[in-house]
């Protein structure tokens, strides 16, 4: 079974590798939303794949690291596309959680889904 929890943060960035004149080359911000999906068997006693509180506890330090920051200055996010942000989150959570997918939305209509390498 797969469960997920949604999180959010506000941050600024620019994309250094898009062509000159591209709007994303200029400094701008987003109200990011992301989902962390985990999968596994439902525990016989708990009735859960994982406690949502444990999921939140694993993600909280990352949200604190990203919220109201300039993403380009965070180690590993020098080119903070949604794709790279999804991979960055995965790499920091995979050892703690049975991840199945990370979904990152930089706007209400644009996002990425990442299921590992």
C-alpha positions in Angstrom: 0.0 0.0 0.0 1.1 3.6 -0.6 0.5 6.6 1.6 1.6 10.2 1.2 1.8 13.5 3.0 2.0 17.0 1.6 4.4 19.7 2.7 5.1 23.2 1.6 7.7 26.0 1.7 8.4 29.4 0.2 11.7 30.0 -1.6 13.5 32.0 -4.2 15.7 30.7 -7.0 17.0 31.3 -10.5 17.9 28.8 -13.2 21.4 29.5 -14.3 21.5 27.2 -17.3 18.4 28.5 -19.2 19.2 31.0 -22.1 19.7 34.7 -21.5 16.4 36.4 -21.5 14.4 33.4 -20.2 12.1 34.5 -17.4 13.5 31.8 -15.1 17.0 33.1 -15.4 15.9 36.1 -13.2 15.6 35.8 -9.5 12.0 34.8 -8.6 10.1 32.8 -6.0 7.6 30.0 -5.6 5.2 28.6 -3.0 6.5 25.1 -3.4 4.3 22.1 -2.5 5.6 18.6 -2.4 4.4 15.1 -1.6 6.4 12.3 0.0 4.9 8.9 -0.9 6.0 5.8 0.9 4.9 2.2 0.4 5.0 -1.0 2.3 2.8 -3.6 4.0 0.1 -2.5 6.4 1.3 -3.5 9.9 -0.8 -6.2 11.5 -1.0 -4.4 14.9 -0.7 -0.8 13.8 -2.9 -0.9 10.8 -0.5 1.5 9.1 2.3 1.5 6.6 4.0 4.2 8.6 2.7 6.7 11.2 2.1 10.1 9.5 3.9 11.7 12.5 7.0 9.7 11.7 6.8 10.8 8.1 6.5 14.4 9.1 9.4 14.1 11.5 11.7 12.8 8.8 10.7 15.6 6.4 10.7 18.6 8.9 14.5 19.2 8.9 14.4 19.5 5.1 11.5 21.9 5.0 13.4 24.0 7.6 16.4 24.0 5.4 14.5 25.1 2.3 11.8 27.5 3.7 12.4 31.2 3.0 15.8 30.5 1.4 17.6 31.2 -1.8 17.7 27.6 -3.2 20.8 28.2 -5.4 22.9 28.6 -2.2 21.9 25.2 -0.7 24.5 22.5 -1.3 23.4 20.3 -4.2 20.8 22.8 -5.5 23.0 25.1 -7.6 20.6 24.5 -10.5 17.3 24.2 -8.6 14.9 23.0 -11.2 11.9 21.1 -9.9 13.5 17.9 -11.2 16.7 18.5 -9.3 14.7 19.5 -6.2 12.7 16.2 -6.3 16.0 14.2 -6.6 17.6 16.3 -3.8 14.6 15.4 -1.5 14.8 11.8 -2.5 18.5 11.5 -1.7 18.0 12.9 1.8 15.0 10.8 2.7 15.6 7.4 1.1 17.7 6.1 4.0 14.9 6.9 6.5 11.7 6.1 4.6 10.5 3.4 2.2 10.0 6.0 -0.6 8.0 5.2 -3.6 7.7 8.7 -5.1 8.4 12.4 -4.6 6.1 14.9 -6.3 7.2 18.6 -6.4 4.9 21.4 -7.6 6.4 24.8 -8.2 3.1 26.3 -9.3 -0.5 25.0 -9.1 -0.2 23.7 -12.7 3.4 22.6 -13.0 5.3 19.9 -11.3 7.4 16.7 -11.4 7.1 13.2 -10.1 10.3 11.3 -9.2 10.5 7.6 -8.3 14.2 7.1 -7.8 17.1 6.5 -10.1 
